[in-house]
Amino acid sequence: MTNVPQRADEAANDIVVVLRDVFKSFGVVEVLKGVSFEVKRGEVTVLIGHSGSGKSTALRCIDKLEQVNRGSIQVCGHVLTDPKLDLRRLRLDVGIVFQSYNLFPHLTVGENITLAPRSVKKLPKAQAVDLAKKCLSQVGLSEKYDAYPEQLSGGQQQRAAIARSLAMQPKVMLFDEVTSALDPQLKGEVLRVIENLADEGMTMVLVTHEMNFARRIADQLVFMHQGKVWEVGPGSVLDSPKTKELEEFLAHEL
């Protein structure tokens, strides 16, 4: 059987996120200075760099939590600079998990997870409950459906927050330093969940300072420095940096 070359339009369909020459300023402070990179379907892109390098801002721009000043971003076919952008449809396709868990304390874990599928997607209660239980099983919290957030450890709360995003069945998941507030043992719990999602083929963009984790999980690693993309490569780029800036960054991080 002969291999049929992939057509250009088919190859383009494998690109889920595209940033082109993106600039973003907060007042007079220019945080992103012409950032460009692509994310392929089913792959994990990890953004690394010093605090203030622009990586979290780039991540937030992908979900249009921040408005870019110049450049273009496309996510799952949505053109974020289009004035007719349907923000609700974008948010259905993109899930984001932050450092802070943002769980509603007065709701059980199950209620936290079923809230959006029922109110936004209009799922019947029974279907939303089944979905929530499936997502909790994915993150290793099957027994916590009826627990309240205050009864969970930090790592468990973060895993519940991941389950809440998964319940919306997004095409892309964004993670912004989700383990930075956790102690080493709890970090491990959360990182294992993210690795499992990668194994299942979830398209993900992560910001992290966990270099060993980044090396292990990254299909594509993007090193940002002073608001620009400085180096791009596989996770193994951490073993052989091509620039002095990445070498110096790793010397401080490892």
Residue frames as qw, qx, qy, qz and C-alpha x, y, z in Angstrom:
[[0.000, 0.889, 0.457, 0.000, 0.00, 0.00, 0.00],
 [0.439, 0.375, -0.015, 0.817, 1.49, 3.36, -1.02],
 [0.223, -0.546, -0.429, 0.684, 1.53, 6.31, 1.34],
 [0.206, 0.782, 0.416, 0.415, -0.61, 9.18, 0.12],
 [0.317, 0.130, -0.231, 0.911, 1.03, 12.56, 0.83],
 [0.087, -0.661, -0.597, 0.446, -0.94, 14.72, 3.24],
 [0.238, 0.718, 0.348, 0.553, -2.60, 17.63, 1.47],
 [0.202, 0.277, -0.263, 0.902, -1.85, 21.16, 2.69],
 [0.489, -0.453, -0.076, -0.742, -5.40, 21.68, 3.93],
 [0.863, -0.317, -0.391, -0.035, -5.28, 18.40, 5.88],
 [0.604, 0.051, -0.398, 0.689, -1.97, 19.40, 7.43],
 [0.081, -0.399, 0.106, -0.907, -3.45, 22.78, 8.35],
 [0.700, -0.463, -0.285, -0.463, -6.31, 20.99, 10.15],
 [0.794, -0.190, -0.461, 0.348, -3.74, 19.46, 12.49],
 [0.261, 0.179, -0.283, 0.905, -2.82, 22.95, 13.72],
 [0.287, -0.675, -0.679, 0.042, -5.20, 23.85, 16.56],
 [0.257, -0.894, -0.137, 0.340, -3.62, 27.05, 17.92],
 [0.613, 0.403, 0.135, 0.666, -1.72, 29.67, 15.90],
 [0.225, -0.874, -0.096, 0.420, -0.11, 32.83, 17.28],
 [0.629, 0.465, 0.223, 0.582, 1.34, 35.17, 14.65],
 [0.310, 0.349, -0.070, 0.882, 3.45, 38.19, 15.58],
 [0.418, -0.751, -0.495, -0.125, 1.44, 38.87, 18.76],
 [0.224, 0.313, -0.330, 0.862, 2.07, 42.07, 20.71],
 [0.479, -0.706, -0.507, -0.122, 0.51, 42.84, 24.08],
 [0.227, 0.341, -0.361, 0.838, 1.10, 45.83, 26.38],
 [0.390, -0.711, -0.561, 0.166, -0.21, 46.73, 29.80],
 [0.147, -0.940, -0.021, 0.307, -0.04, 50.51, 29.78],
 [0.264, 0.855, -0.427, -0.128, 3.49, 51.45, 28.74],
 [0.438, -0.428, 0.790, 0.029, 4.88, 47.99, 29.58],
 [0.704, 0.372, -0.442, -0.414, 5.21, 45.80, 26.48],
 [0.697, -0.321, 0.606, -0.209, 4.87, 42.19, 27.65],
 [0.781, 0.223, 0.549, 0.198, 4.63, 40.33, 24.33],
 [0.034, 0.744, -0.323, -0.584, 6.88, 41.54, 21.52],
 [0.543, 0.488, -0.514, -0.450, 5.97, 39.65, 18.37],
 [0.467, -0.220, 0.838, -0.176, 5.27, 36.15, 19.71],
 [0.718, 0.299, -0.376, -0.503, 4.64, 33.39, 17.16],
 [0.130, -0.231, 0.963, -0.039, 4.14, 29.64, 17.63],
 [0.683, -0.025, -0.429, -0.591, 1.75, 26.86, 16.64],
 [0.456, -0.205, 0.781, -0.374, 0.18, 23.98, 18.57],
 [0.400, 0.095, -0.789, -0.456, -0.69, 20.72, 16.82],
 [0.800, -0.258, -0.102, -0.533, -3.73, 18.60, 17.60],
 [0.961, -0.187, -0.202, 0.001, -3.03, 15.96, 20.24],
 [0.660, 0.266, -0.351, 0.608, 0.31, 17.43, 21.25],
 [0.504, -0.775, -0.257, 0.282, 1.59, 19.12, 24.39],
 [0.397, 0.644, -0.101, 0.646, 3.26, 22.52, 24.11],
 [0.601, -0.617, -0.320, 0.395, 5.08, 23.72, 27.23],
 [0.195, 0.859, -0.052, 0.471, 5.92, 27.40, 27.72],
 [0.726, -0.448, -0.228, 0.469, 8.92, 28.06, 29.95],
 [0.333, 0.609, -0.047, 0.719, 10.90, 31.15, 30.92],
 [0.227, -0.034, -0.509, 0.830, 11.66, 33.54, 33.74],
 [0.003, -0.729, -0.603, 0.323, 8.79, 35.21, 35.61],
 [0.085, 0.792, 0.013, -0.604, 7.78, 38.22, 33.53],
 [0.272, -0.210, 0.709, 0.617, 8.87, 36.67, 30.23],
 [0.451, 0.216, -0.225, -0.836, 5.29, 36.79, 28.91],
 [0.166, 0.002, -0.968, -0.188, 4.38, 33.11, 28.97],
 [0.096, 0.441, 0.795, -0.406, 1.26, 33.42, 31.18],
 [0.289, 0.552, 0.034, -0.781, 0.11, 36.45, 29.19],
 [0.270, 0.258, -0.742, -0.558, 0.48, 34.45, 25.96],
 [0.063, -0.208, -0.973, 0.072, -1.58, 31.65, 27.50],
 [0.168, 0.542, 0.551, -0.612, -4.33, 34.05, 28.60],
 [0.277, 0.453, -0.306, -0.790, -4.44, 35.56, 25.11],
 [0.136, 0.022, -0.928, -0.346, -5.24, 32.10, 23.68],
 [0.076, -0.509, -0.844, 0.153, -8.47, 32.08, 25.72],
 [0.037, 0.614, 0.271, 0.741, -9.04, 35.80, 25.01],
 [0.498, -0.708, -0.398, 0.304, -8.80, 36.63, 28.68],
 [0.251, -0.616, 0.133, 0.735, -6.42, 39.31, 27.39],
 [0.574, 0.786, 0.219, -0.068, -6.91, 41.35, 24.22],
 [0.691, -0.052, 0.245, 0.678, -3.86, 41.56, 21.95],
 [0.028, 0.759, -0.024, -0.650, -2.67, 44.93, 20.63],
 [0.453, 0.614, -0.463, -0.452, -1.31, 43.59, 17.35],
 [0.004, 0.263, -0.958, -0.109, -0.94, 40.29, 15.57],
 [0.735, -0.047, -0.313, -0.600, -3.35, 37.40, 15.15],
 [0.257, -0.190, 0.905, -0.281, -4.45, 34.33, 17.08],
 [0.714, -0.003, -0.421, -0.559, -6.55, 31.45, 15.79],
 [0.248, -0.206, 0.870, -0.374, -7.83, 28.73, 18.13],
 [0.360, 0.276, 0.885, -0.102, -9.88, 25.74, 16.93],
 [0.239, 0.506, 0.641, 0.525, -10.93, 27.75, 13.88],
 [0.139, -0.917, -0.348, 0.136, -11.90, 30.85, 15.89],
 [0.457, 0.461, -0.035, 0.760, -10.19, 34.07, 14.80],
 [0.408, -0.563, -0.512, 0.504, -9.74, 35.94, 18.07],
 [0.141, -0.265, 0.045, 0.953, -9.29, 39.33, 16.41],
 [0.093, -0.399, -0.690, -0.597, -12.58, 38.98, 14.53],
 [0.243, -0.136, 0.287, -0.916, -15.06, 41.52, 15.98],
 [0.760, -0.103, -0.241, -0.595, -17.81, 38.93, 15.33],
 [0.312, 0.209, -0.897, 0.234, -16.02, 36.29, 17.46],
 [0.744, -0.457, -0.283, -0.397, -18.50, 34.15, 19.41],
 [0.042, -0.578, 0.675, -0.456, -16.77, 34.16, 22.81],
 [0.782, -0.196, 0.402, -0.434, -19.14, 31.54, 24.20],
 [0.947, 0.306, -0.081, -0.055, -18.24, 29.08, 21.43],
 [0.400, 0.642, -0.559, 0.340, -14.53, 29.76, 21.93],
 [0.335, -0.481, 0.629, -0.511, -14.83, 29.01, 25.65],
 [0.933, -0.001, 0.187, -0.306, -16.61, 25.74, 24.85],
 [0.854, 0.439, -0.241, 0.139, -13.58, 24.68, 22.82],
 [0.412, 0.493, -0.505, 0.576, -10.91, 25.90, 25.26],
 [0.708, -0.648, -0.280, 0.009, -10.59, 24.92, 28.93],
 [0.297, 0.636, -0.413, 0.580, -8.23, 26.75, 31.27],
 [0.763, -0.532, -0.334, 0.150, -6.96, 25.81, 34.74],
 [0.081, 0.848, -0.259, 0.455, -5.22, 28.37, 36.94],
 [0.312, 0.280, -0.716, 0.559, -2.88, 28.27, 39.93],
 [0.347, -0.023, 0.549, -0.760, -5.86, 29.10, 42.17],
 [0.152, 0.188, 0.966, 0.090, -8.54, 26.44, 42.03],
 [0.310, 0.017, -0.135, -0.941, -11.56, 28.81, 41.98],
 [0.281, -0.323, -0.896, -0.120, -13.97, 26.14, 43.19],
 [0.414, -0.554, -0.099, -0.715, -17.23, 27.43, 44.68],
 [0.060, 0.240, -0.828, 0.503, -16.87, 26.65, 48.41],
 [0.544, 0.028, 0.444, -0.712, -20.63, 26.37, 49.03],
 [0.845, 0.276, -0.209, -0.406, -21.06, 23.67, 46.37],
 [0.854, -0.239, 0.452, 0.099, -19.95, 20.05, 46.51],
 [0.261, -0.387, 0.679, 0.566, -17.28, 18.87, 44.09],
 [0.322, 0.366, 0.833, 0.261, -19.98, 17.23, 41.98],
 [0.164, 0.873, 0.416, -0.198, -22.05, 20.41, 41.94],
 [0.148, -0.736, 0.317, 0.580, -18.99, 22.45, 40.95],
 [0.258, -0.177, 0.791, 0.525, -18.39, 20.16, 37.99],
 [0.242, 0.501, 0.811, 0.181, -22.00, 19.82, 36.79],
 [0.052, 0.717, 0.270, -0.640, -22.76, 23.54, 37.02],
 [0.104, 0.528, -0.409, -0.737, -21.36, 24.61, 33.63],
 [0.015, 0.052, 0.910, 0.410, -22.49, 21.56, 31.60],
 [0.062, 0.593, 0.787, -0.160, -26.04, 22.08, 32.90],
 [0.060, 0.794, 0.236, -0.557, -26.18, 25.89, 32.61],
 [0.066, 0.608, -0.449, -0.651, -24.09, 26.40, 29.46],
 [0.111, 0.152, -0.881, -0.434, -24.54, 23.16, 27.52],
 [0.670, -0.064, 0.037, -0.739, -28.05, 22.52, 28.91],
 [0.383, 0.112, -0.916, -0.027, -27.26, 18.91, 29.72],
 [0.730, -0.485, -0.309, -0.370, -29.98, 17.03, 31.65],
 [0.455, -0.718, 0.437, -0.295, -29.04, 16.55, 35.31],
 [0.936, -0.155, 0.317, 0.001, -28.54, 12.78, 35.07],
 [0.791, 0.518, -0.005, 0.326, -26.27, 13.15, 32.04],
 [0.092, 0.843, -0.322, 0.421, -24.26, 15.91, 33.73],
 [0.686, -0.568, 0.408, -0.204, -23.84, 13.77, 36.86],
 [0.960, 0.109, 0.203, 0.161, -22.60, 10.81, 34.80],
 [0.560, 0.709, -0.124, 0.410, -20.16, 13.11, 32.99],
 [0.234, -0.825, 0.364, -0.363, -18.90, 14.61, 36.27],
 [0.847, -0.375, 0.371, -0.065, -18.29, 11.16, 37.75],
 [0.881, 0.367, 0.092, 0.286, -16.40, 10.10, 34.63],
 [0.315, 0.802, -0.226, 0.455, -14.21, 13.22, 34.82],
 [0.509, -0.712, 0.392, -0.285, -13.56, 12.70, 38.53],
 [0.959, -0.081, 0.252, 0.099, -12.51, 9.14, 37.75],
 [0.682, 0.631, -0.073, 0.362, -10.06, 10.51, 35.16],
 [0.106, 0.746, -0.381, 0.536, -8.33, 12.60, 37.84],
 [0.497, 0.030, -0.789, 0.359, -8.46, 9.92, 40.55],
 [0.158, -0.086, 0.458, -0.870, -11.20, 11.50, 42.69],
 [0.407, -0.284, -0.746, -0.444, -14.15, 9.15, 42.17],
 [0.435, -0.455, -0.724, 0.284, -14.88, 9.06, 45.90],
 [0.196, -0.274, -0.255, 0.906, -15.01, 12.87, 46.30],
 [0.016, -0.479, -0.601, -0.640, -18.19, 13.64, 44.34],
 [0.389, -0.775, -0.454, -0.205, -20.16, 14.65, 47.46],
 [0.581, -0.382, -0.242, 0.677, -17.26, 16.30, 49.31],
 [0.069, 0.989, 0.122, -0.051, -16.92, 20.07, 49.72],
 [0.552, 0.692, -0.266, 0.383, -13.75, 21.86, 48.54],
 [0.254, -0.760, 0.445, -0.400, -12.65, 22.61, 52.14],
 [0.884, -0.280, 0.351, -0.131, -12.52, 18.86, 52.78],
 [0.884, 0.403, 0.013, 0.237, -9.94, 18.36, 50.01],
 [0.598, -0.439, 0.183, 0.645, -6.18, 18.86, 50.03],
 [0.136, 0.721, -0.227, -0.641, -4.69, 21.46, 47.68],
 [0.054, -0.245, 0.848, 0.468, -3.73, 18.76, 45.20],
 [0.198, 0.415, 0.887, -0.020, -7.22, 17.29, 45.29],
 [0.218, 0.772, 0.287, -0.524, -8.78, 20.71, 44.77],
 [0.090, 0.582, -0.501, -0.634, -6.55, 21.29, 41.75],
 [0.101, 0.022, 0.949, 0.298, -7.50, 17.89, 40.34],
 [0.228, 0.616, 0.703, -0.273, -11.18, 18.76, 40.88],
 [0.180, 0.747, -0.067, -0.637, -10.60, 22.01, 38.98],
 [0.015, 0.316, -0.789, -0.527, -9.11, 19.98, 36.10],
 [0.165, 0.324, 0.931, 0.021, -12.15, 17.66, 36.18],
 [0.232, 0.718, 0.390, -0.528, -14.42, 20.72, 36.02],
 [0.186, 0.616, -0.414, -0.644, -12.68, 21.87, 32.83],
 [0.060, -0.106, 0.942, 0.313, -12.75, 18.36, 31.36],
 [0.301, 0.457, 0.782, -0.300, -16.51, 18.19, 31.90],
 [0.371, 0.723, 0.038, -0.582, -16.95, 20.86, 29.22],
 [0.818, 0.230, 0.468, 0.241, -15.20, 18.47, 26.80],
 [0.123, 0.884, -0.203, -0.402, -12.83, 21.10, 25.39],
 [0.850, 0.500, -0.061, 0.153, -10.64, 20.61, 22.33],
 [0.481, 0.493, -0.390, 0.611, -7.70, 22.38, 23.98],
 [0.633, -0.708, -0.279, 0.140, -6.68, 22.57, 27.64],
 [0.278, 0.708, -0.285, 0.584, -4.56, 25.42, 29.03],
 [0.746, -0.524, -0.325, 0.251, -2.70, 25.12, 32.35],
 [0.171, 0.819, -0.196, 0.511, -1.16, 28.19, 33.99],
 [0.168, 0.432, -0.690, 0.557, 1.40, 27.13, 36.62],
 [0.727, -0.403, -0.302, -0.467, -1.16, 24.84, 38.22],
 [0.841, -0.257, -0.410, 0.243, 1.31, 23.29, 40.68],
 [0.337, 0.522, -0.304, 0.722, 3.17, 26.40, 41.85],
 [0.417, -0.563, 0.249, -0.669, 1.17, 26.69, 45.10],
 [0.946, -0.219, -0.124, -0.203, 1.49, 23.00, 46.01],
 [0.451, -0.642, 0.619, 0.031, 4.07, 21.11, 48.06],
 [0.122, 0.435, -0.820, -0.352, 6.13, 18.43, 46.24],
 [0.253, 0.126, 0.955, -0.091, 3.87, 15.46, 47.05],
 [0.426, 0.634, 0.484, -0.427, 0.72, 17.26, 45.93],
 [0.252, 0.659, -0.421, -0.571, 2.50, 18.53, 42.80],
 [0.085, -0.204, 0.946, 0.239, 3.14, 14.92, 41.84],
 [0.380, 0.424, 0.776, -0.271, -0.58, 14.09, 42.07],
 [0.397, 0.766, 0.139, -0.485, -1.51, 16.89, 39.66],
 [0.126, 0.616, -0.628, -0.458, 1.36, 16.32, 37.23],
 [0.264, -0.004, 0.959, 0.101, 0.40, 12.63, 36.93],
 [0.441, 0.617, 0.566, -0.324, -3.12, 13.66, 35.94],
 [0.312, 0.797, -0.205, -0.475, -1.76, 15.98, 33.24],
 [0.063, -0.412, 0.854, 0.312, 0.54, 13.24, 31.96],
 [0.395, 0.271, 0.874, -0.083, -2.44, 10.87, 31.74],
 [0.434, 0.759, 0.257, -0.411, -4.35, 13.47, 29.71],
 [0.147, 0.688, -0.557, -0.441, -1.37, 13.75, 27.37],
 [0.229, -0.134, 0.953, 0.143, -1.35, 9.96, 26.95],
 [0.415, 0.517, 0.719, -0.208, -5.05, 10.14, 26.05],
 [0.399, 0.374, 0.511, 0.663, -4.29, 12.65, 23.26],
 [0.057, -0.910, -0.359, 0.198, -5.57, 15.87, 24.80],
 [0.449, 0.589, 0.021, 0.672, -4.16, 18.98, 23.11],
 [0.514, -0.773, -0.260, 0.265, -2.55, 21.06, 25.85],
 [0.355, 0.660, -0.199, 0.631, -0.58, 24.26, 26.37],
 [0.694, -0.608, -0.309, 0.228, 1.13, 24.51, 29.76],
 [0.119, 0.798, -0.349, 0.477, 3.08, 27.15, 31.62],
 [0.880, -0.451, -0.135, 0.066, 5.32, 25.52, 34.21],
 [0.027, -0.830, 0.536, -0.154, 8.56, 25.88, 36.16],
 [0.827, -0.257, 0.498, -0.056, 8.81, 22.08, 36.59],
 [0.264, 0.671, -0.578, -0.382, 11.69, 21.42, 34.18],
 [0.198, -0.169, 0.964, 0.057, 11.89, 17.64, 34.61],
 [0.485, 0.483, 0.657, -0.316, 8.16, 17.43, 33.96],
 [0.412, 0.764, -0.111, -0.484, 8.49, 19.71, 30.93],
 [0.056, 0.507, -0.803, -0.309, 11.26, 17.55, 29.48],
 [0.301, 0.058, 0.948, -0.082, 9.15, 14.43, 29.98],
 [0.402, 0.564, 0.660, -0.291, 5.84, 15.65, 28.61],
 [0.229, 0.726, -0.095, -0.642, 6.61, 18.27, 25.95],
 [0.733, 0.443, 0.435, 0.277, 6.12, 17.47, 22.28],
 [0.375, 0.668, 0.063, 0.640, 7.08, 21.10, 21.77],
 [0.496, -0.599, -0.301, 0.552, 8.91, 23.31, 24.22],
 [0.249, 0.804, 0.159, 0.516, 8.78, 27.11, 23.79],
 [0.538, -0.374, -0.280, 0.701, 11.35, 29.13, 25.74],
 [0.092, 0.897, 0.263, 0.343, 10.24, 32.74, 26.15],
 [0.566, -0.307, -0.161, 0.748, 12.62, 35.51, 27.13],
 [0.080, -0.365, -0.021, 0.927, 11.90, 39.23, 27.47],
 [0.507, 0.517, 0.254, -0.641, 8.54, 38.93, 25.73],
 [0.532, 0.532, -0.498, -0.431, 9.81, 36.96, 22.73],
 [0.993, -0.003, 0.116, -0.036, 10.04, 33.33, 21.65],
 [0.142, -0.800, 0.564, 0.151, 13.74, 32.57, 22.07],
 [0.040, 0.293, -0.936, -0.191, 13.95, 28.83, 21.37],
 [0.831, 0.076, 0.098, -0.542, 11.53, 26.17, 20.14],
 [0.370, 0.363, -0.849, -0.108, 12.14, 22.43, 20.06],
 [0.765, -0.278, -0.564, -0.139, 11.27, 19.05, 21.61],
 [0.668, -0.739, -0.001, -0.084, 11.64, 18.47, 25.35],
 [0.875, -0.094, 0.022, 0.475, 15.20, 17.31, 24.74],
 [0.315, 0.765, -0.035, 0.561, 16.17, 20.92, 23.94],
 [0.520, -0.821, 0.129, -0.197, 16.61, 21.26, 27.70],
 [0.883, -0.284, 0.216, 0.306, 19.58, 18.91, 27.47],
 [0.579, 0.030, 0.321, 0.749, 21.29, 20.90, 24.72],
 [0.128, 0.884, 0.284, -0.349, 20.17, 24.56, 24.73],
 [0.634, 0.474, 0.255, 0.556, 21.22, 26.51, 21.66],
 [0.076, 0.814, -0.001, 0.575, 21.27, 29.94, 23.30],
 [0.297, 0.204, -0.585, 0.727, 23.10, 31.38, 26.27],
 [0.423, -0.294, 0.144, -0.845, 19.79, 32.70, 27.63],
 [0.881, -0.183, -0.277, -0.338, 18.20, 29.25, 27.87],
 [0.702, 0.131, -0.572, 0.404, 21.39, 27.83, 29.32],
 [0.059, 0.268, -0.455, 0.847, 21.39, 30.50, 32.05],
 [0.651, -0.274, -0.035, -0.707, 17.68, 30.00, 32.73],
 [0.895, -0.087, -0.428, -0.088, 18.18, 26.26, 33.20],
 [0.471, 0.237, -0.591, 0.611, 21.15, 26.83, 35.50],
 [0.238, -0.249, 0.383, -0.857, 18.80, 28.67, 37.88],
 [0.763, -0.116, -0.099, -0.628, 15.83, 26.30, 37.50],
 [0.865, 0.055, -0.498, -0.041, 17.44, 22.87, 37.73]]
